[in-house]
């Protein structure tokens, strides 16, 4: 038969002393949480300030844009800049060119990057470490170093001022290979070993097992590729000397003259150009977070 000890006076005093301490700790935790939330909100608004300024400026009349002191909220709303940006340049054509360029590079690069990453992560071959180190070295090499010789080579092949000339040099990417290699290394080998026992080929394992498992990483890398190529200015500006074969960033650069910058048209065009990237991110945001977490990139 168990004997239950009755609480003593000392136990009651100790419990009474612990209750205020727990209350103070809870209040301190709530205060800290509120402070962190306020600081995070302020930092987030500061980071979004350029985008907020761009959105409001796109709807401002030109007089409000150049007025001093500048104001964030427009005194009068107008849609003239959105109409002018469609009339002053072939905006629809530039939009289509950018979709073909960024979308084509994204799809082709995902295929080639994943194939190379699968070979590095899953197929043992002589010199695999040397190849991986070479990819890391390419990752550290600035794109501007190869810009002039790459342009000379494509110009000799007659690919300047063409969309294939824009897409072909971007068909694979050192960052994409490294990114997917890290993801493939984190996947368990049980399924593919079972598939090999059943007689599956490497292509079957790659397309039927690895690629479905790699969906979060592929969507994340696809967002990186799409966003980078959608916003790229230097490469399309060098490769395209005609507006009809340019992309949106290169076309919008026409509104930045040597003496006059048409801020309203620039902001309206930039806002329209930003929408596809935002929609793409909203569609894959869950997979984006999962892909970053599983590849180990910080």
ROPASE-833787 format. One line per 10 residues: number of its first residue (from 1); for each residue x, y, z of C-alpha. Coordinates in steps of 0.25 Angstrom, whole numbers. Layout:
N
NUM = X Y Z  ...
***
This chain:
298
1 = 0 0 0  6 13 -5  8 25 5  5 39 0  12 50 7  4 62 10  9 76 5  17 83 16  17 98 19  31 99 12
11 = 25 93 0  14 103 -1  23 114 1  33 109 -10  21 107 -20  16 121 -17  30 127 -19  31 120 -33  17 125 -38  22 140 -39
21 = 35 135 -46  27 127 -56  18 139 -58  30 149 -60  36 139 -70  23 138 -78  22 153 -79  37 154 -83  34 144 -94  22 151 -99
31 = 29 165 -99  41 159 -107  32 152 -117  25 166 -119  38 173 -121  43 163 -130  30 164 -138  31 179 -139  46 179 -143  43 169 -153
41 = 31 177 -159  40 189 -160  51 182 -167  42 176 -176  35 189 -180  49 195 -182  53 184 -191  40 186 -199  41 201 -200  47 201 -214
51 = 36 192 -219  25 200 -212  32 213 -218  32 207 -232  17 203 -231  13 217 -227  22 224 -237  16 216 -248  2 222 -245  8 237 -243
61 = 7 248 -253  20 252 -258  19 265 -250  17 258 -237  29 249 -240  39 261 -242  33 270 -231  41 274 -219  40 269 -208  36 256 -213
71 = 24 249 -208  21 234 -207  6 234 -209  2 240 -223  -6 253 -222  -14 248 -235  -15 234 -241  -13 232 -255  -11 220 -265  -4 228 -276
81 = 9 222 -273  4 208 -276  -3 212 -289  10 220 -293  19 208 -290  11 199 -300  11 210 -311  25 215 -310  32 201 -311  27 188 -316
91 = 24 183 -302  16 171 -306  27 166 -315  37 168 -304  28 161 -294  28 149 -303  43 149 -306  45 149 -291  36 138 -288  42 130 -299
101 = 56 133 -294  54 131 -279  45 119 -281  53 112 -291  66 114 -283  59 109 -271  53 96 -277  66 92 -285  75 96 -273  67 87 -263
111 = 68 75 -272  83 77 -275  86 81 -260  78 69 -255  85 59 -264  99 64 -260  95 65 -245  90 50 -246  103 45 -252  111 53 -242
121 = 103 48 -230  99 34 -234  109 28 -244  123 25 -240  133 28 -251  148 31 -252  150 46 -250  137 50 -243  143 58 -233  151 66 -243
131 = 139 69 -251  132 73 -238  143 83 -235  143 88 -249  128 91 -247  131 99 -234  142 107 -241  132 110 -252  122 115 -241  133 125 -237
141 = 136 130 -250  129 143 -254  120 143 -266  126 156 -271  140 148 -273  134 140 -284  125 150 -290  133 156 -302  139 142 -307  125 136 -306
151 = 119 148 -314  130 146 -324  127 131 -326  112 133 -327  114 145 -337  123 136 -345  112 126 -346  101 136 -349  93 135 -336  94 149 -332
161 = 80 156 -332  73 143 -331  66 136 -319  74 123 -321  87 131 -319  81 136 -306  77 122 -301  88 113 -306  99 118 -296  90 117 -284
171 = 85 103 -287  93 98 -275  98 105 -262  109 102 -252  100 106 -240  89 97 -245  98 85 -246  103 88 -232  89 90 -226  83 77 -231
181 = 96 69 -228  94 73 -213  79 69 -214  82 56 -221  92 52 -210  82 54 -199  72 44 -206  72 30 -200  78 19 -210  68 8 -206
191 = 58 11 -217  69 12 -228  76 -1 -223  63 -8 -223  60 -3 -238  74 -8 -242  71 -22 -236  59 -22 -245  67 -19 -257  64 -4 -259
201 = 73 4 -267  80 17 -262  71 25 -271  59 18 -265  64 21 -251  67 35 -254  53 38 -261  44 29 -253  50 30 -239  60 41 -237
211 = 52 52 -244  39 50 -237  46 51 -224  54 63 -228  41 72 -231  43 82 -220  58 84 -224  54 85 -239  43 95 -236  53 103 -227
221 = 64 103 -237  54 106 -248  50 119 -241  65 123 -239  67 121 -254  54 128 -259  56 140 -249  71 142 -253  68 141 -268  55 149 -268
231 = 63 160 -261  76 159 -269  80 172 -276  94 170 -280  94 158 -288  81 162 -297  87 176 -298  100 170 -304  93 160 -313  82 168 -318
241 = 84 181 -326  69 181 -331  57 184 -322  49 173 -329  59 162 -323  61 169 -310  55 165 -296  48 174 -286  60 179 -278  67 183 -291
251 = 55 189 -297  52 197 -284  66 202 -284  62 211 -296  55 220 -287  68 223 -280  74 234 -289  87 241 -286  80 254 -281  66 250 -278
261 = 61 238 -271  46 235 -273  43 230 -259  28 228 -261  30 219 -273  41 211 -266  33 209 -254  21 204 -261  29 195 -270  36 189 -258
271 = 23 187 -251  18 179 -263  31 171 -264  30 168 -249  17 161 -250  21 147 -256  32 145 -246  23 148 -234  12 139 -240  23 128 -242
281 = 28 129 -228  14 129 -222  10 116 -229  23 109 -224  26 115 -211  23 102 -203  33 94 -212  43 106 -212  44 105 -197  45 90 -197
291 = 55 90 -208  64 100 -200  63 92 -188  66 78 -194  78 83 -202  85 89 -190  87 103 -196  86 114 -187
***
